[in-house]
Amino acid sequence: MRIIFLGPPGSGKGTQAKLLSERLGVPAISTGEILRSAVRAGSPLGLQAKATMEAGELVSDDLMIALIRDRIASPDASRGFILDGFPRTVEQAAALEKLMAGNGPGLSAVLNLSVPEAVIVDRLHGRSRDEGRSDDRPETILERLRVYHQKTEPLADFYRGRRLLADINGMGDVSEISDRIDQALAVAVSSGRTA
């Protein structure tokens, strides 16, 4: 299965992608984690991305597309993958479609986690405090949400038009949300959308 997680920062995409990865036996590919690792390592990619991420902006499409192209071509992704943090723009989504064209099955489902903004802000403040993530600092949170609404939120309509989107209530405990995700994927399988 080839799955994308959508949702605002702090909606639980990373947690749910990792859990679903374990259930399906395919890699969860977090572009945020790839970029944060590159920043910690001080690699050229990390240096290029650091200032952009700390300002709450999105890393360039060209850089993100190159990262994903290389990662989904890895042997461990041959049976499928779960993308968390990509695509973040309609342009990236169109580029992903081109990358996948003629390269195995298309997308199986796009899971859109919905969480009220006030809850998201609380979660991100807590994550900043507990994990020390520079992209979750109070001065960055509102900018990240603004960028999400402007650039990433339109992806819901993009994928809804392709009959791939499943809206998931992202409130509740982790296992309840996982159950909702499994139910949405069962519907996708029964409708014949998955590979």
Secondary structure, DSSP 8 states (H G I E B T S, - for coil): -EEEEE--TTSSHHHHHHHHHHHHTS-EEEHHHHHHHHHHHT-HHHHHHHHHHHTT----HHHHHHHHHHHHTSGGGTT-EEEES---SHHHHHHHHHHHTTSS----EEEEEE--HHHHHHHHHHHHHHH--GGGSHHHHHHHHHHIIIIITTHHHHHHHTT-EEEEE--S-HHHHHHHHHHHHHHHHHTT---
